[in-house]
Amino acid sequence: MTTSKDKLHSVHSWQILLVMLLLCASILPFANAETVVIPSFSQGSLGKHTQYFRERDGIISLEQARLRFASDELTQGNSNSISLGINVDPVWMTFEIRNTSDLGQLYRLSAETPWLDYIDTWLIRDGEVVKYVAGGDGYAFEKRPMAYRYYAFEYVYPPGVTQVIMRVETLGPMAIPLQFSSVENAINRDINSGYQYGALYGIMIALALYNLVLYFFIRRKEYGLYGLYLLGFVTNSLSYTGQLHTIITYDFGPYFQDWLDIFLMITYSVAGLHFARALLQTKEYAPKLDKFVLRTTLYIPLGMLIGFVFSQLFFSMVLAFFLNTCFVLLFIAMGVRALYAKKPFAMTFILSSVTAAICITVSTLAVAGILVPYNDYTFKAIEVGMAVEAILLASILAGQFRKAQIDKLVAEKFARTDPLTQLNNRRGFHTQIKPVLASIEREQLDMSVVLIDIDLFKRINDQYGHHVGDKVLQAVANSIKQACRGSDVIARWGGEEFIVLLPNTSQEQAQFHAERIRVAIERTKCSELPRTHQISASLGVAGSSYHIFAGQSVSQDCVEVMINLADDALYQAKTSGKNQVQLAG
Ligand SMILES: Nc1nc2c(ncn2[C@@H]2O[C@H](COP(=O)(O)OP(=O)(O)OP(=O)(O)O)[C@@H](O)[C@H]2O)c(=O)[nH]1
């Protein structure tokens, strides 16, 4: 097993802030600590009941510590959590438990941060040590006093006074939120905590899996990176709280756990930063920032790997620490930059990263015992913040997905629509007639095609200008639409030519319809043209009779032939004096 000197702790981004805040923690004046009276004290923090001193001049024994406690050179805890800074000397703490009942009382004592390396506790009654409990993150999970996220143990406190002495040694932040609860209360807290963590991690895991599935089918990298980022964060949280190791790395020891924490921390930070790059398309409008993010996510993991190869845990941990800090700051910087570039969703992105940053700060201050009271909610603020961030980011992805779908529909519609007349173009015509033809063939109905060509259109362009020609095309398209039925498929076939497919209409009936269209065109008014100018068109009609076309049952293949025959008929109409309808054949 590694010793505390060569053992370093995985550090979450919020621990970084913690370090800074802890450095500011002040030393308080001496005072007498209040004894904890049970069973009336059913649950709470022990910070304010605790006195402590630091082991500044080398390791001391329990006896020496007891002598110090007998003196008055002690510091009185003033908040729920005793917070002293990072990489500080070990701390000795003491408090008294007075059981005023006649029965032994079963209580759980816990230090609710998972990164404290070595914690020793002595229970002393009448000057004699009656129990000694060693534990902390430096111990393999199965060797800890309770198979629990934190250092914790349970004990039946007999009637009378029990003095508790604790020694805590760690290289991580020395924040010690001591909790003391009747076992019943502790179990209830555990159950509640289980539900809360279950809900928070459940949200994140569900979102992660959903986005990974989306990535698998859509192949857009932001979904994959987002899924990876969330899974990485959850796995990292489970790992640094020691929970992961109960399942998969049961007997690998804390040294392995530390490396795993560092790997996971770097994985989710890298995935998160690449996700932000892809989502906000930072490269487009902030190439320098993008390059900086890219390099950060390349060189830091590389350095960490070198540290791994040479077994330099401290070096790699500092890099992971640094990357985590960059992660929070770069997220906000990228969001702000995206806002300046007027990127959609930039505001939501900033909101999500700032929410996470605020929640991280709340947890940090609570653990540090500064400004924010330490309790279950403030302690879990970091997970709440991350869950809120996850939901907001997921809503951005969903919004982006919707936008992409709408863009696709709009693009498809554009590709099928003639921009001048808003009728189908050739492509739109062929797309739209497919289901119509299928039902005509299935139900053995008649169908016909009418080709329409505006007469002497070139002259309109030449005399009044191209823009007037355009207005005439629009007006004629409108007239054709008015003259047709809802089931007819109309398209601009090219230039000044239009086509109408008439389902369930024989050639004879189509001739009648074509005549109606011709009259409608003749009556078309265009305000840009002089009143005296008469618009007209020639029409060619081809269709089936009694479900037979060219000697065969009507089928989808008939359309091309019908169009060619209608074109021939149209030519006949043009050469026979224009402004008339001609039938094929
Ligand atoms: N304004 C306008 N003109 C167009 C458009 N597409 C094609 N044209 C014009 O339509 C005219 C068609 O001329 P022609 O093919 O000679 O036919 P026409 O003058 O109608 O003569 P007939 O068909 O014999 O009656 C050409 O001058 C094209 O430039 C368009 O989108 N807008």
The ligand as a Tripos MOL2 file, in Angstrom:
@<TRIPOS>MOLECULE
LIG
   32    34     1     0     0
SMALL
NO_CHARGES

@<TRIPOS>ATOM
      1 N1        -39.2910   36.7930  -67.9270 N.pl3     1 LIG1
      2 C1        -38.9460   35.5110  -68.0620 C.ar      1 LIG1
      3 N2        -38.7530   35.0030  -69.2550 N.ar      1 LIG1
      4 C2        -38.4400   33.7130  -69.4160 C.ar      1 LIG1
      5 C3        -38.2500   32.8820  -68.2970 C.ar      1 LIG1
      6 N3        -37.9420   31.6520  -68.7320 N.ar      1 LIG1
      7 C4        -37.9160   31.7050  -70.0850 C.ar      1 LIG1
      8 N4        -38.2150   32.9450  -70.5050 N.ar      1 LIG1
      9 C5        -38.2970   33.4750  -71.8400 C.3       1 LIG1
     10 O1        -39.4130   32.9050  -72.5010 O.3       1 LIG1
     11 C6        -39.1980   33.1010  -73.8940 C.3       1 LIG1
     12 C7        -39.7310   31.9240  -74.6750 C.3       1 LIG1
     13 O2        -39.6550   32.2480  -76.0200 O.3       1 LIG1
     14 P1        -39.9980   31.2310  -77.1690 P.3       1 LIG1
     15 O3        -39.5200   29.8580  -76.8180 O.co2     1 LIG1
     16 O4        -39.4770   31.7900  -78.4270 O.co2     1 LIG1
     17 O5        -41.5370   31.1660  -77.2030 O.3       1 LIG1
     18 P2        -42.6440   32.2340  -77.4340 P.3       1 LIG1
     19 O6        -42.0720   33.6020  -77.5960 O.co2     1 LIG1
     20 O7        -43.6220   32.1130  -76.3280 O.co2     1 LIG1
     21 O8        -43.2530   31.7710  -78.7920 O.3       1 LIG1
     22 P3        -44.2820   30.6060  -78.9460 P.3       1 LIG1
     23 O9        -44.0250   29.5970  -77.9310 O.co2     1 LIG1
     24 O10       -44.0690   30.1270  -80.3410 O.co2     1 LIG1
     25 O11       -45.6150   31.2250  -78.7940 O.co2     1 LIG1
     26 C8        -37.6940   33.2980  -74.0720 C.3       1 LIG1
     27 O12       -37.4480   34.6320  -74.4760 O.3       1 LIG1
     28 C9        -37.1180   33.1070  -72.6880 C.3       1 LIG1
     29 O13       -36.0040   33.9450  -72.4440 O.3       1 LIG1
     30 C10       -38.4410   33.4620  -67.0130 C.ar      1 LIG1
     31 O14       -38.3190   32.8140  -65.9730 O.2       1 LIG1
     32 N5        -38.7810   34.7630  -66.9430 N.ar      1 LIG1
@<TRIPOS>BOND
     1     1     2 1
     2     2     3 ar
     3     2    32 ar
     4     3     4 ar
     5     4     5 ar
     6     4     8 ar
     7     5     6 ar
     8     5    30 ar
     9     6     7 ar
    10     7     8 ar
    11     8     9 1
    12     9    10 1
    13     9    28 1
    14    10    11 1
    15    11    12 1
    16    11    26 1
    17    12    13 1
    18    13    14 1
    19    14    15 2
    20    14    16 1
    21    14    17 1
    22    17    18 1
    23    18    19 2
    24    18    20 1
    25    18    21 1
    26    21    22 1
    27    22    23 2
    28    22    24 1
    29    22    25 1
    30    26    27 1
    31    26    28 1
    32    28    29 1
    33    30    31 2
    34    30    32 ar
@<TRIPOS>SUBSTRUCTURE
     1 LIG1         1 GROUP 0 **** ****
